Amino acid sequence: MQATRPKAAVFIDFENIAIAAQDAHGFFSLDAVMAEAERWGTCGVRRAYADWTRFRAYGETVSEMCIRDSSECWPPSMSSAPWRP
């Protein structure tokens, strides 16, 4: 019988982690955050919270990683707007 991987939920305080990474390392990698999360288990729930008006440049990356955005995390006025860096 094949072993089942644990399931995990990821809730990212995006604003604070992005700012802290920028200050400490000069850049922020959402790939690195999600890779670390996947070490704990299969991430079935992915959510990120921030003032998205300040982090528009990450919108496409957040969407590509299937992190819940539009209706639950983005402000309604931004949920259908195209992202522009």
Buried (B, 14 or more C-beta within 10 A) or exposed (E): EEEEEEEBEBEBEBBEBBBEBEEEEEEBEBEEBBEEBEEEBEBEEBBBBBEBEEBEEBBEBBBEBEBBBEEEBBEEEBEEEEBEE
